[in-house]
């Protein structure tokens, strides 16, 4: 139930909040690339990352997207961002969901190839944002080891932002990340027997 307050009380609360936020903003004076992790069982991890890609393009930034696991089917985001070949490098390097591939050795090999590709962009200061989509899945299944790739992520160009998505983010990654969001599943249309929809899941 909503709490009813007077206009005067509301204004007092907002003035205090503004003073607090202004002080926090003034104290935040670092200008550097951030490491963002979107994890959890809920929908929206990759969608959030692609929203950041759109935002980056609005600021004239250059972006690289490397997709792990995904790649067997063409998605709406891949179709869209490939309309901007000068601004976005989009590489879907997986061979499909792990329950479809059913070949752990091949999955490990493909993830290794994808990481070697990702490393190129993590070392290229001309790229302002690098999205490592579903990397957490590769880490949680042991296809890649965080200890082997941590240096590449943390020693990237100073102003470069990185977004890592996928459920099961390892604690070591969460520890070093600047921003971590855990998506919580409340319910999903799939539970009702509704198939994946273009523009929503694909």
C-alpha positions in Angstrom: 0.0 0.0 0.0 1.4 3.4 -1.0 2.2 5.9 1.8 0.6 9.3 1.4 2.7 12.3 2.3 2.2 16.0 2.0 3.8 18.1 -0.8 5.9 19.9 1.9 7.2 16.6 3.3 7.9 15.3 -0.1 10.0 18.4 -1.0 11.9 18.1 2.3 12.8 14.5 1.5 13.8 15.4 -2.1 16.0 18.2 -0.9 17.9 15.9 1.5 18.2 13.3 -1.3 19.5 15.9 -3.7 22.1 17.1 -1.3 23.2 13.5 -0.7 23.4 12.6 -4.4 25.2 15.8 -5.2 27.9 15.0 -2.6 28.2 11.5 -4.0 28.6 12.7 -7.5 31.2 15.3 -6.5 33.2 12.6 -4.8 33.1 10.3 -7.9 35.9 11.9 -9.9 37.6 8.8 -11.5 37.4 8.5 -15.3 38.2 5.0 -16.5 36.8 2.0 -18.1 34.6 -0.2 -16.0 34.1 -4.0 -15.8 30.4 -4.8 -15.8 29.0 -8.3 -15.0 25.4 -9.3 -15.7 24.6 -12.7 -14.2 21.8 -14.7 -12.5 19.0 -16.9 -13.7 16.6 -14.2 -14.9 16.1 -12.9 -18.4 17.8 -9.7 -19.5 21.6 -10.2 -19.1 22.5 -10.0 -22.8 19.6 -7.6 -23.5 21.2 -5.2 -21.0 24.6 -5.5 -22.6 23.1 -4.8 -26.0 21.4 -1.8 -24.6 24.8 -0.6 -23.6 26.1 -1.2 -27.1 23.3 1.0 -28.5 24.1 3.7 -25.9 27.8 3.5 -26.8 27.0 4.0 -30.5 25.0 7.1 -29.5 28.2 8.5 -28.1 30.2 7.7 -31.2 32.1 4.8 -29.5 33.6 1.8 -31.2 32.3 -1.7 -30.0 33.3 -5.3 -30.3 30.9 -8.1 -29.4 32.2 -11.6 -29.0 29.5 -14.3 -28.3 30.4 -17.5 -26.6 28.1 -20.5 -26.8 25.6 -18.6 -29.0 26.0 -18.7 -32.7 24.0 -21.6 -34.2 21.1 -19.3 -35.0 21.1 -15.7 -36.2 19.6 -13.3 -33.6 17.9 -9.9 -34.0 20.7 -8.1 -32.2 23.3 -9.6 -34.6 21.2 -8.6 -37.6 20.8 -5.1 -36.3 24.3 -4.3 -35.1 25.8 -5.7 -38.3 24.2 -2.7 -40.0 27.0 -0.6 -38.4 30.1 -2.4 -39.7 32.4 0.6 -39.1 31.3 1.0 -35.5 30.6 -2.6 -34.4 32.5 -5.8 -34.8 30.0 -8.6 -34.0 31.2 -12.2 -33.9 29.0 -15.0 -32.8 31.6 -17.7 -32.3 29.7 -20.5 -30.5 28.0 -23.5 -32.0 24.8 -23.5 -30.0 23.5 -24.4 -26.6 25.5 -27.0 -24.8 22.6 -29.4 -24.7 22.5 -29.3 -28.5 26.2 -29.6 -29.1 26.7 -32.5 -26.6 30.4 -32.4 -27.3 32.5 -31.0 -24.4 35.8 -31.3 -26.1 34.5 -29.4 -29.1 32.9 -26.8 -26.9 36.2 -26.2 -25.1 38.0 -25.9 -28.4 35.5 -23.4 -29.8 35.6 -21.3 -26.6 39.4 -21.2 -26.8 39.2 -19.9 -30.4 36.6 -17.3 -29.3 38.8 -16.2 -26.4 41.8 -15.7 -28.7 39.5 -13.5 -30.8 38.3 -11.6 -27.8 41.9 -11.0 -26.6 42.6 -9.0 -29.8 39.9 -6.4 -28.9 40.9 -6.3 -25.3 44.3 -5.2 -26.4 43.1 -2.7 -28.9 42.6 0.8 -27.5 40.5 1.9 -30.5 37.7 -0.2 -29.0 35.8 1.7 -26.3 33.5 -1.2 -25.3 33.9 -5.0 -25.5 31.0 -7.3 -24.8 31.8 -10.9 -23.9 28.4 -12.4 -24.2 27.7 -15.7 -22.3 31.4 -15.8 -21.2 30.1 -16.7 -17.7 28.6 -19.9 -19.1 32.0 -20.9 -20.6 33.6 -20.2 -17.2 31.0 -22.1 -15.2 31.2 -25.2 -17.4 35.0 -25.1 -17.2 35.5 -24.5 -20.9 37.6 -21.5 -19.9 39.4 -20.8 -16.6 39.1 -17.3 -15.1 42.7 -17.5 -13.9 43.9 -17.9 -17.5 42.0 -14.9 -18.8 41.9 -12.5 -15.9 45.0 -10.7 -16.9 43.7 -10.0 -20.4 40.5 -8.5 -18.9 42.1 -6.5 -16.2 45.1 -5.2 -18.2 43.0 -3.8 -21.1 43.3 -0.2 -22.2 42.6 2.2 -19.4 39.4 3.7 -20.9 38.0 0.5 -22.3 34.7 -0.8 -20.8 34.0 -4.5 -20.7 30.6 -6.2 -20.2 30.5 -9.9 -19.3 27.2 -11.7 -19.4 25.8 -15.2 -18.5 24.5 -17.1 -15.5 27.0 -18.6 -13.1 29.6 -15.8 -12.9 32.5 -17.1 -10.8 33.1 -15.4 -7.4 36.6 -14.3 -8.5 35.1 -12.3 -11.4 32.4 -10.8 -9.2 35.1 -9.8 -6.8 37.1 -7.7 -9.3 34.2 -6.3 -11.3 33.1 -2.7 -10.8 29.4 -3.2 -11.4 27.6 -6.5 -10.9 23.9 -7.1 -11.5 22.2 -10.4 -10.7 19.0 -11.0 -12.7 16.3 -12.8 -10.7 13.8 -15.1 -12.4 10.3 -14.4 -11.2 8.5 -16.2 -14.1 9.0 -16.8 -17.8 6.7 -17.3 -20.7 8.4 -20.6 -21.6 6.9 -22.1 -18.4 3.5 -21.6 -20.0 4.6 -23.4 -23.1 5.2 -20.2 -25.1 8.0 -20.6 -27.6 10.9 -18.1 -27.9 9.7 -15.0 -29.8 11.5 -12.9 -32.3 12.3 -9.5 -30.8 12.0 -10.9 -27.3 14.3 -13.9 -27.0 15.9 -13.9 -30.5 
